[in-house]
Each structure stands twice: as C-alpha cells, then as structure tokens.
C-alpha cells in the first residue's frame, strides 16, 4: 500500500475541519430521544410548559397523553407503551411498582395539588362557598371518585362540611378532572370541583369565580411520578424524572398553585 501523499493528507485534514460542526450536529440529533408520558388530567397546563422547557434543556421530546389516573393504571398494567407516569395520587404509582409495571423505588412526589370549587360565571362562587348552602343550581360537577383522586377529594370535602346528602342528587361526574372542567366551562354544569391548576395561572384566577377548598377538608393531594418498566433504559425518560425535580419545573408548577 502506497503512503498517503502530503497533498492528500492536507485535503483530508481540511475536510475534517469543515465537516466537524455538521458531524457534531448529527451526533446531537442521534442522541435525542422521545419519552411517552401519561399525565394526570389536572396537570395538563403545567406539564405542557414543563415539556417545552425540558426539550429546550435536553433536546429530548416528551410526548404527552392526558387522562384519569385510574384509567391510566388499567392501560399501563395492560401493556400501554408509556415510559413515565405522572399520577394524581401517591397510591397508584406504588401499586404499579408492586405489580412489576414500574421500576421499584423510582417514585417521588412531584407536586401537591389544591381543590377548587369553580364556576365559569362571575360572582356565583364566593370565598365562603355560600352557593352550596343556597343550593339554587341544577348540577354540581365532580370527577369520578373511583377513577380520579380529585373527585374523591371533592366527596371527602362535601362530607366534612356536612353537605353531601343535600348535594348528592345534583352531582354529575366526568371520567377525569379534564372532562369535569369542560362540563363547567361549557355551562352544562353551573359549578363543580376542579384542580386549582385548571383555573389559576401565575397565581391568579383566569376566569369565573372560585373558592379554594381549605386543605384540612380532604386528604392531601400528593401527586407522585414513577418510572415505568418500559422506560428504565430510555435516556429521555431518565432525564425527565430528574428534570421534574429541577428548579425550572418547580417554578412552573408553583405558578399553577401546586406546592
């Protein structure tokens, strides 16, 4: 084999320098990955923002699906291809770990939510929720208690203030807190219990009227994230779990009323 000439050597070197940035770009693209995330419906708005910041920071893309926590449990245990689950409670991730559908010891509390009685109508709900005592409405919407932790919290709160028996006949349910919000926003129900994050942004009520339910009236709405079995070798899933603990993520969720 003949030795490479000095001229050829110089050409190769120049090509290498010229192609360097392009090769680095290709390397970055090949390192980017996608993570499929099951997100509790109450966390829709903040997670959209967090996903945008996550992509800017890491180059990875988060593909988001929203729904009821109980429904996601059934889907995940039946093989749904999610990598990370952001639950509306702390019990469901623990159950997923027990049945082998999630990585043991990977769960952590990413947020604690607040329950709000909300109406799309201005002035209907005051800071003492007197509208419940007046009982002059047709429908009160809540999320299905067996599927959605916020629905269970609403039932608990109504029981503690001694209003459940009076209001029971007027209850209408959505499968998720997202559906419940839509029922109220559309006017199909005059008011209902939703997540604070659905109606507050930057710590301000976006529309309508609301009563923030005192935290002592229901069990804490601790929301846990868990790395699912399908995500244990996914670099984007691992980085998202870390990013959810970051200052950037916490600032976003705090602005929507989460603690």
N, C-alpha and C positions, 0 to 999 in steps of 0.2 A: 504493500500500500504506500502511495506517494505521500510525503508530508504536505500539509496544507500550506499554500504559499502565503507570504506576508500580506499580499493584497486580499486574498480570500479571508484571512483572519481578521483584517480590518473591517471588511464588509459584514462579517458575522457579528462583530462587536457592535457596529453601528445599528444593525437590525435589532439586536438585543436591547440596546438603549431605547430605540424608537418604539419597540413593542412593549416595553416594560409597563407603562401605565395601562395599556389595553389588557395585558395579562393579569395585572392586579385587579382590574375591573371584573374580568371573567372569574377570577378566584373569589371575589366578594359575592358575585351572583350565585356561584355554585354553593357557597356556604349558607346562603339564605334558605330558610325553611318555613313551612306552614304549620301552625298549631290549630287544631279544631277544638273550639271551646264551647261547652254547654254552660249557658249563663242564666241564672235565675232571673225571671222577668223583671223583678224590682230593680235589678242592677243594670238595666238596658242602657240608660243615658250615660252614666259614668263610665261603663265599660267601653262604649264607643270612643270616648275621649282617651281612655287609657290605651286602647288598642292602637290609636293613631300615634300616641307618644312612644309606645313600645316599638312600632315599626320604624319610627324616626331614629330611635336609640340603637336598635339592634339589627335592623334590616329584615327581621323576620316578620311574617304576616300572620295575624290572628284572624281566623275565620270564625265568626260568632253565630251561635244559634241561641234563641231565647225561648223560655217556656217555664212551666211549673216544675218545681223541684221533684215532686212525687212522680211526675211523668218522665222526667229525665232518669230517675232511678230505674224505672222499668225498662227504658230504652238501653241504658248502659249495661244492665245485667243481661239484656238480650242481644248484646253484641254491637250496639251502636258505636261507630268509629270515632269517638271523642278522645282527645288526649288529656284535657284538663276540665274539671268541673268546678264552677263557682256556684255553690249552693246557697239557698236562702235560710239554711239552718246549719247546726253543727252535728245533727244526728245522722243525716243521710250520708255524708262522707264517711263517717265511722262505720256505718252499715256496709258501704261499698268496700272498705278495707277488710271487713270481716269475711265477706263472700269472695274475696280474691280479685275483685274488679278494680281495685285501686292499690297503689304502692303503700305498703304498711309504713306508718309514721310520717307520711308526707303531708298530712292535712294541717292547716293552721287557720286561725280566724283572720280574715282579711278585712272585715267590716262588722259593725253592729248597727242595725237599722232602727228606724223610728216609724211608728204607725201614725197615720193622719186620717182624720175624718174630713173628707173634702167634697165640695160641690162646685160645679162649673159656674154656678150662679153667684154673683157678688152679694154679700150680705146675708146669705142664707145660714151659714155656719158662723157662730161667734166663738170667742175664746173660752166660753164655758159649755159649749155644745148644747145650748138650750133648745136647739131644734129637735133633739131627741126626746126631750120632755114634752114638747108641744105635740109631737107625733102627727104633724099635719103634712105628711108626704105619702106618696104611694109606694115607692120602692127604695130600699136601702141595699146597696151592692157590697158584697164581700167576695174574696177569693175562696174557692172550695177548701174548707178546713182540712180535709184529708189529703189534699194534694199540695197546698200552699201554706207555708208557715205564717204568712201574714194574715191569711184567713183564720187560722187557729188563734192567732193573737187577737184578732177582732172579736171572736167569740168569747175569749177569756176576758177581754176588757168590758164587753157588754154584760157579762155575768157579774163581774166585780162591782159595777155601778148599779146593779140591780135592774137592768133594763132588758135583758134577753127575752124574758117571757112576753113582755109588751111588744117587742120589735120582731119577734120570730116570724110572724105571719107576713111581714113585709120584706123579708130577706130574699134577695136574688143573688145567684152565685155565678162567677166566671171561673173557668178552669184554672186560670193563672191570674196573678195580680195585674198583668198586662191587659187581659180581657176585662177585668173589673174596672180598670181605669177607662177603657173605651166605652163601657156601658154608661159611666157617669159623664164623660166628656161629650157623648152624643146626646145626652138628655134622656136616655131610656130609663135611667135611674136618677132621681134628683140629687142623691148624695150617696156616699159609701166610704168604706175604709180602704185606703191605698198606702203605698210606701211613700215616705217623705220625699225620696229622690225623684218620684214621678211628677211632683207638683212644685218642688223647690229647686232653684238653681242659683248658685252664688249666694246661698243663704237667704234668698228672697222668694216669696210665693209668686209663681209665674202668672196665675190667673185664678179667678173664682174666689172662694172663701174656704177657710180651713181651721181645724182645731188639732193641734199636735197632742196626741194622746199621751198623758203622763206615763213615764216608763214603768212606774210601780203597778200599773193596772194590767200588765201582762208579763209573761216570761221574757227575758232578754232575747232580742232577735239577733243572736250571734250567727254570722254567716261564714262558713268555712270553705276554703279552697282545698282541692285534693288533686294529686297527680294520678291519673288513671293508668291502668296497666298498659294500655296501648301507647301511652306517652313516655314511658320510662326511658326509652332510647332516642327520643325526639329532642334535638338540641333546642328547638324553638319552645317546646313545652317546658323544658327545664329552665330556660331563661325567663319565660313568662311567670313561672312560680316565684322566681327571685324578684322580678320587676314589680309584682303585686305588693311586695314589702317595701318598695322604694319610697323615697320622699315625694317623687313626682306623682306616683299613684295615690299616695295618702292625701296629697293636697287636692287632687281631683275629687276623691270620694268625700272628703270633708266639705267641699263646696256644695255637695248634693245632700248634706245633712247626715251623713254617716259618721260614726265615731270610730 
